[in-house]
Amino acid sequence: MRHLVLVGVIAALTVACTKEGAGPSDPQAAQPVEPSPDQAAQPAGPQAAEAQINWDAARADLAKRPADAPATVQAVGASGPPAVPMLLPSGIAQTASDRPTPPVVTADGYFATYHLPKYDAIVNGSKRSYAAAGQAVQGNKEAMKFTTGEASAQLSFSRYGADYLIEFECREVDGGDSCISESEAKDFADSLFVAQTQ
């Protein structure tokens, strides 16, 4: 009896799926669905622009790197050199408990992390720049822009056509407004040297 009922259910489903207009062969189902007004009004995400890197200027500055800078930089991530000149800080003293972390090469640049006594510093370099909603993508931003957040600060700028961002994450969350001043952040940025180019 169960077998007969099961065969009947399968037969009914087969007939239902082969009726005209009930399956993937339905011409109405093949037509694209128009987006609702809410979906059409959603912004498409930030605009991106890819930089034209001045590799000649970066290579010239690579030759001027500090004497105490490492001759080669060990990086992890993507194979080959980064897509932008790799800027690393010189003359910094990391906390005693931390081993130096090698920079990580990504598809559009790199990032390097440093653990310092008052904050962690993350140096990011990218060949892509993004604009906030409703704004045009800016090209070369030679002027440094300093912003603070809760227990953090950021310094953004451009060099050689690439965009760089240094993030400072404070070790003391309940401290003052920020663990680093604008002048200290700019001094850190001024210590950056070209460590690697293409």
C-alpha positions in Angstrom: 0.0 0.0 0.0 2.8 2.4 0.9 4.5 1.6 -2.4 1.3 2.4 -4.3 0.9 5.8 -2.4 4.5 6.7 -3.1 4.2 5.9 -6.8 1.1 8.1 -6.9 2.8 11.0 -5.2 5.7 10.8 -7.6 3.4 10.7 -10.6 1.4 13.7 -9.3 4.6 15.7 -8.8 5.9 14.8 -12.3 2.6 16.0 -13.9 2.7 19.2 -11.9 6.3 20.0 -12.9 5.6 19.4 -16.6 2.5 21.5 -16.9 2.9 24.5 -19.1 4.1 27.5 -17.2 5.3 25.5 -14.2 8.9 24.9 -14.9 12.1 26.4 -16.1 10.8 26.3 -19.7 8.2 28.9 -18.7 8.8 32.0 -20.9 7.6 34.3 -18.1 10.2 32.8 -15.7 13.1 33.5 -18.1 12.4 37.2 -18.3 14.6 39.4 -15.9 12.9 40.8 -12.9 12.9 44.6 -12.7 14.5 45.9 -9.5 12.1 47.6 -7.1 12.5 51.4 -6.6 14.2 50.7 -3.3 16.8 48.5 -4.9 17.4 50.9 -7.8 18.0 53.8 -5.4 20.8 52.1 -3.5 24.2 53.5 -4.3 26.7 51.3 -6.0 29.5 51.5 -3.5 32.6 53.7 -3.4 34.2 54.8 -6.6 37.8 53.5 -7.0 40.7 54.8 -9.0 43.9 53.0 -9.7 47.1 55.0 -9.3 49.9 55.5 -11.8 53.0 54.8 -9.7 56.2 56.9 -10.3 58.6 54.0 -10.0 61.6 56.0 -11.1 61.2 58.4 -8.2 60.7 55.5 -5.8 63.8 53.7 -7.0 65.8 56.9 -6.6 64.6 57.2 -3.0 65.4 53.5 -2.4 69.0 54.3 -3.1 68.9 56.9 -0.3 67.5 54.7 2.4 69.1 54.9 5.9 72.3 53.0 6.5 70.6 51.0 9.4 67.8 49.9 7.1 67.7 46.2 6.2 69.2 45.5 2.7 66.3 43.1 1.9 62.8 43.0 3.2 61.1 39.6 3.8 57.4 39.8 3.0 54.6 37.3 3.1 51.5 37.1 1.0 51.4 37.6 -2.7 54.5 36.5 -4.7 56.7 39.2 -6.0 57.2 42.8 -5.0 54.2 44.9 -3.8 52.1 46.9 -6.3 53.3 50.1 -4.7 56.6 51.3 -3.2 56.9 49.7 0.3 57.4 52.4 2.9 58.7 51.2 6.3 59.6 53.2 9.4 63.2 53.6 10.5 64.6 54.1 14.0 61.7 52.6 15.9 61.9 50.5 18.9 59.2 47.8 19.2 58.1 46.4 22.6 60.5 43.9 24.0 58.0 41.1 24.0 57.3 41.4 20.2 59.2 39.9 17.4 59.2 42.0 14.2 56.3 41.0 11.9 57.2 40.8 8.2 55.1 43.1 5.9 52.2 41.4 4.1 52.0 41.9 0.3 48.4 42.1 -1.0 47.0 42.3 -4.6 46.9 46.1 -4.5 49.7 47.0 -2.1 50.9 45.9 1.4 50.6 46.4 5.1 53.1 46.2 7.9 52.4 46.1 11.7 54.6 47.5 14.5 54.0 47.1 18.2 55.2 50.2 20.0 55.0 51.0 23.7 52.0 53.5 23.4 50.3 52.1 20.3 50.3 49.6 17.5 51.1 51.2 14.1 49.9 49.7 10.9 51.4 51.1 7.7 49.2 50.4 4.6 50.1 51.2 1.0 47.7 50.8 -1.9 47.5 51.5 -5.6 43.7 52.0 -5.3 42.1 55.0 -3.8 38.4 55.2 -2.9 36.0 58.1 -2.6 33.3 58.6 0.0 29.7 58.4 -1.2 28.8 61.4 -3.4 32.5 62.6 -3.8 34.9 62.2 -6.6 38.0 60.1 -6.3 41.0 62.4 -5.5 44.2 61.6 -7.2 47.5 62.4 -5.5 46.9 63.6 -2.0 50.3 65.1 -1.1 49.0 66.9 2.0 48.8 64.7 5.0 45.3 64.3 6.6 45.2 63.4 10.4 42.0 62.1 12.0 41.3 60.7 15.5 38.8 58.2 16.7 38.1 56.4 19.9 41.5 55.1 21.1 42.9 55.5 17.6 44.2 57.9 15.0 44.9 57.8 11.3 47.3 59.7 9.0 46.7 59.5 5.2 48.8 60.8 2.4 50.2 60.0 -1.1 53.7 59.4 -2.3 54.8 58.3 -5.8 51.2 58.3 -6.9 50.2 55.6 -4.3 47.9 56.1 -1.3 49.3 55.4 2.2 47.4 55.1 5.5 49.0 54.8 8.9 46.7 53.5 11.6 47.6 54.1 15.2 45.7 51.8 17.7 46.2 53.0 21.3 47.2 50.4 23.8 45.4 52.3 26.6 41.7 52.4 25.6 40.7 54.5 28.7 43.5 57.1 28.1 43.0 60.6 26.8 41.6 61.6 23.4 44.4 59.9 21.6 47.7 58.3 22.4 49.4 60.2 19.6 49.4 63.8 18.5 49.3 65.0 14.9 52.9 66.1 15.1 54.0 62.7 16.4 52.0 61.0 13.7 53.7 63.2 11.0 57.1 62.5 12.6 56.4 58.8 12.3 55.4 59.3 8.6 58.5 61.3 8.0 60.6 58.4 9.2 59.3 56.1 6.4 61.8 55.1 3.8 61.4 53.2 0.6 62.3 49.6 1.5 61.2 47.9 -1.7 60.2 48.7 -5.3 59.5 46.9 -8.5 
